[in-house]
Amino acid sequence: MRAVIKTTSVNPMTFRGADNAHDYIGKLFKVVMAGLASVVIIFAFAPGVYKFLLPIIWLENQILQFVGICLLLLSLGWTVLTQIRMGNLWRIGIDEEKQTALVQTRVFRLARNPIFLGMVVTLIKFFLAIRNALTLLFLALGFVLIQI
């Protein structure tokens, strides 16, 4: 983000805190990400509290958890790679003030929005890695917010 600001003098964060649907969706997605971070911290450091997050017992499986964590790392890498590939055109949200070129090369040739694809896959993998009612809720909410 700092590189984009330094080279273009444009802040890639397009959420300005206005009272509109665009900025409200941005706020809700931040809540989803903060919630996921909280679940990870609780899972790692407070197993006594974790049971109150309603673990989905029938999905408890070490292999599924390992696969989820590995795929989570891959999807996070995918998301970061696609953001790097956008270079100075990278934005979070819709920038109505400054038009940018349409990126159509490399991973953007495969998916219209590979960053959103990576984020959806990341949400799915969070659920597979830490299977409980809260991560399922964050998966569903995050998916809907990304679609909007």
Buried (B, 14 or more C-beta within 10 A) or exposed (E): EEEBEEEBEBBBBBBEEEEEEBBBBBEBBEEBBEBBEEBBEBBEEEEEEBEEBBBBEEBEEEEEBEBBBEBBEBBBEBBEBBBEBBEBBBBBBEBEEEEBEEBEEEBBEEEEEBBBBBBBBBBBBBBBBBBBEBBBBBBEBBBEBBEE
